[in-house]
Amino acid sequence: MSLSRRLARPMLASVFVVGAANALRNSDVLAPKAEPVTDTLVGAVKKAVPQVPLPDDPQTLVRINAAVQLVAAGALATGRAPRSSAFVLAASLVPTTIAGHRFWDESDPAAKKQHQLHFFKNVSVLGGLLIAAGDTDGRPGVAWRARRAAKDARREARHLAATTRREAALVRAKVA
């Protein structure tokens, strides 16, 4: 792993450790702010996948989200499954940002400015997570490997077909 990855991953994860710890400590305060988003998400998930047991309580959902963020941030910071953990953090950041920084609903100009600043900070972090989720650490990714395997298979099939045609021609020549 390169030095920049060794430094950048924990730095990127740190905001989630701090935010998730805060969410666990203050879930009762954050739950009412999260309720409009959690109600929408729970309804959509239950409609799409009815067999998934998902709690309706916003405070429980805030705690679950915080726990997921802590685990994923730990994995990202330590370099264990960094692509998967970055994707999980990105997926959890979207509803967190929408619930926590609804600057468009603020009437107080100072509060609106603060929420807008934090909203766009989270958008920036989301960009970093998307880069980390796609980072193959200098190794070929799954898509490249799949294309390479298909190309190798086509080349091998052409080689086998040509060899078969040659051998068939030799057999025909011997028979004739």
GIJOFEN-V395301 format. One record per pair of residues at least 12 apart in sequence whose ideal C-beta (glycine too) atoms are under 10 Angstrom apart, sorted by the first residue. I is the first residue (numbers start at 1). GAP is how many residues later the second one is. If there is no record, write none. Layout:
I:GAP ; I:GAP
This chain:
1:78 ; 1:81 ; 1:136 ; 1:137 ; 2:135 ; 2:136 ; 5:74 ; 5:77 ; 5:127 ; 5:130 ; 5:132 ; 5:133 ; 6:73 ; 8:68 ; 8:120 ; 8:123 ; 8:124 ; 8:127 ; 9:64 ; 9:66 ; 9:67 ; 9:68 ; 9:69 ; 9:70 ; 9:73 ; 9:76 ; 9:77 ; 9:119 ; 9:123 ; 9:126 ; 10:63 ; 10:64 ; 10:66 ; 10:67 ; 10:68 ; 10:69 ; 11:66 ; 11:117 ; 12:61 ; 12:64 ; 12:65 ; 12:70 ; 12:74 ; 12:77 ; 12:113 ; 12:116 ; 12:117 ; 12:119 ; 12:120 ; 13:56 ; 13:57 ; 13:59 ; 13:60 ; 13:61 ; 13:62 ; 13:63 ; 13:64 ; 13:65 ; 13:69 ; 13:72 ; 13:73 ; 13:76 ; 13:116 ; 13:119 ; 14:59 ; 14:62 ; 14:63 ; 15:54 ; 15:58 ; 15:74 ; 15:78 ; 15:106 ; 15:107 ; 15:110 ; 15:113 ; 16:50 ; 16:52 ; 16:53 ; 16:54 ; 16:55 ; 16:56 ; 16:57 ; 16:58 ; 16:60 ; 16:61 ; 16:69 ; 16:72 ; 16:73 ; 16:76 ; 16:77 ; 16:80 ; 16:109 ; 16:113 ; 17:52 ; 17:53 ; 17:56 ; 17:57 ; 17:59 ; 17:60 ; 18:55 ; 19:46 ; 19:47 ; 19:50 ; 19:51 ; 19:54 ; 19:74 ; 19:77 ; 19:81 ; 19:103 ; 19:106 ; 20:42 ; 20:43 ; 20:45 ; 20:46 ; 20:47 ; 20:48 ; 20:49 ; 20:50 ; 20:51 ; 20:52 ; 20:53 ; 20:54 ; 20:69 ; 20:72 ; 20:76 ; 21:45 ; 21:48 ; 21:49 ; 21:52 ; 22:44 ; 23:39 ; 23:40 ; 23:42 ; 23:43 ; 23:44 ; 23:46 ; 23:47 ; 23:73 ; 23:77 ; 24:38 ; 24:39 ; 24:41 ; 24:42 ; 24:43 ; 24:45 ; 24:46 ; 25:41 ; 26:36 ; 26:40 ; 27:31 ; 27:32 ; 27:33 ; 27:34 ; 27:35 ; 27:36 ; 27:37 ; 27:38 ; 27:39 ; 28:30 ; 28:31 ; 28:34 ; 29:30 ; 29:33 ; 30:28 ; 30:29 ; 30:32 ; 30:33 ; 30:35 ; 30:36 ; 30:66 ; 30:69 ; 30:70 ; 31:26 ; 31:27 ; 31:28 ; 31:29 ; 31:30 ; 31:31 ; 31:32 ; 31:68 ; 32:26 ; 32:27 ; 32:30 ; 33:25 ; 33:29 ; 33:66 ; 33:67 ; 33:68 ; 33:69 ; 34:24 ; 34:25 ; 34:27 ; 34:28 ; 34:31 ; 34:61 ; 34:62 ; 34:64 ; 34:65 ; 34:66 ; 35:22 ; 35:23 ; 35:24 ; 35:26 ; 35:27 ; 35:64 ; 36:22 ; 36:62 ; 36:63 ; 36:66 ; 36:69 ; 37:21 ; 37:24 ; 37:57 ; 37:58 ; 37:59 ; 37:60 ; 37:61 ; 37:62 ; 37:63 ; 37:65 ; 38:16 ; 38:17 ; 38:18 ; 38:19 ; 38:20 ; 38:21 ; 38:22 ; 38:23 ; 38:24 ; 38:27 ; 38:57 ; 38:61 ; 39:17 ; 39:19 ; 39:22 ; 40:55 ; 40:58 ; 40:59 ; 41:13 ; 41:20 ; 41:53 ; 41:54 ; 41:57 ; 41:58 ; 42:12 ; 42:13 ; 42:14 ; 42:15 ; 42:16 ; 42:19 ; 43:13 ; 58:41 ; 61:34 ; 61:38 ; 62:34 ; 62:37 ; 62:38 ; 64:28 ; 65:27 ; 65:28 ; 65:30 ; 65:31 ; 65:34 ; 66:26 ; 66:30 ; 68:20 ; 68:21 ; 68:23 ; 68:24 ; 69:16 ; 69:19 ; 69:20 ; 69:23 ; 69:24 ; 69:27 ; 71:14 ; 71:17 ; 71:18 ; 72:12 ; 72:13 ; 72:14 ; 72:15 ; 72:16 ; 72:17 ; 72:18 ; 72:19 ; 72:20 ; 72:57 ; 73:12 ; 73:13 ; 73:15 ; 73:16 ; 73:19 ; 75:13 ; 75:14 ; 76:12 ; 76:13 ; 76:53 ; 76:56 ; 76:57 ; 79:58 ; 82:50 ; 82:51 ; 82:53 ; 82:55 ; 83:49 ; 83:50 ; 83:51 ; 83:52 ; 83:53 ; 83:54 ; 83:58 ; 83:59 ; 84:49 ; 85:44 ; 85:47 ; 85:48 ; 86:42 ; 86:43 ; 86:44 ; 86:45 ; 86:46 ; 86:47 ; 86:48 ; 86:49 ; 87:42 ; 87:43 ; 87:45 ; 87:46 ; 87:47 ; 88:41 ; 88:45 ; 89:36 ; 89:37 ; 89:39 ; 89:40 ; 89:43 ; 89:44 ; 90:35 ; 90:36 ; 90:37 ; 90:38 ; 90:39 ; 90:40 ; 90:42 ; 90:43 ; 91:35 ; 91:38 ; 91:42 ; 92:37 ; 93:29 ; 93:30 ; 93:32 ; 93:33 ; 93:36 ; 94:28 ; 94:29 ; 94:32 ; 96:26 ; 97:21 ; 97:22 ; 97:23 ; 97:24 ; 97:25 ; 97:26 ; 97:28 ; 97:29 ; 98:21 ; 98:24 ; 100:15 ; 100:18 ; 100:19 ; 100:22 ; 101:13 ; 101:14 ; 101:15 ; 101:16 ; 101:17 ; 101:18 ; 101:19 ; 101:20 ; 101:21 ; 101:22 ; 102:13 ; 102:17 ; 103:12 ; 103:13 ; 103:14 ; 103:15 ; 103:16 ; 103:17 ; 104:12 ; 104:15
